[in-house]
Amino acid sequence: MDGEPTPLPQFAEEALAVLRESVDDSAGLSEQAALRTLESEGFTTADADAALEILELRGYIYRVDSEVHITD
C-alpha cells in the first residue's frame, strides 16, 4: 500500500465539507470562526480543533495570518 494516501477520519471529512461551504476562497475564515462554525454543526470543541489540525497536517487546509484557507 505504499504511495496510497491515508484516509481521513470520518469526523475530519465531515469538518472539511462544512468548511468548504463556509470558507471564502479569497479571504479565508478566521480560526475562531472556523471553530465556531464546526461547533454549530455539532462538533465538540476538541473534535473541531483536532479536525483542523488533521486537515492542516494532511494538506487539505492551510493557515495564513490566523485565517483558514482550503487547499485547491
C-alpha positions in Angstrom: 0.0 0.0 0.0 3.0 2.3 -0.4 2.1 5.6 -2.1 -1.6 5.5 -1.2 -2.8 8.4 0.9 -4.0 7.7 4.4 -7.8 8.2 4.5 -9.1 11.0 6.7 -11.0 10.1 9.8 -14.8 10.4 9.2 -15.1 13.5 11.5 -12.3 15.3 9.6 -14.0 14.6 6.3 -17.2 16.0 7.7 -15.4 19.0 9.0 -13.8 19.6 5.6 -17.2 19.5 4.0 -18.5 22.1 6.4 -15.5 24.3 5.9 -15.8 24.2 2.2 -19.3 25.7 2.5 -18.1 28.4 4.9 -14.6 29.5 3.7 -14.4 32.4 1.3 -11.8 31.4 -1.3 -10.2 34.8 -1.4 -10.3 35.8 2.3 -10.5 32.6 4.2 -12.1 32.3 7.6 -10.6 33.2 10.9 -9.5 30.2 13.1 -12.1 31.2 15.7 -14.9 31.5 13.2 -13.9 28.1 11.7 -14.1 26.5 15.2 -17.5 28.2 15.9 -18.7 27.0 12.5 -17.8 23.4 13.2 -19.2 23.7 16.8 -22.5 25.0 15.4 -22.6 21.8 13.2 -22.4 19.6 16.3 -18.7 19.2 16.7 -17.3 19.3 20.2 -14.6 21.9 20.7 -12.0 19.2 21.0 -13.1 17.5 17.8 -13.3 20.8 15.9 -9.7 21.6 17.0 -8.5 18.1 16.2 -10.2 18.2 12.7 -8.5 21.5 11.9 -5.1 20.1 12.9 -5.5 16.9 10.9 -6.7 18.8 7.9 -3.7 21.1 8.1 -1.2 18.3 8.6 -2.6 16.4 5.6 -2.6 19.5 3.4 -6.4 20.0 3.0 -6.3 23.4 4.6 -3.6 26.0 5.4 -3.5 28.9 7.7 -2.2 32.4 6.9 -2.4 35.3 9.5 -4.7 33.2 11.7 -7.1 32.6 8.8 -8.1 29.1 7.5 -8.0 28.6 3.7 -9.0 25.5 1.7 -6.2 24.0 -0.4 -7.1 23.9 -4.1 
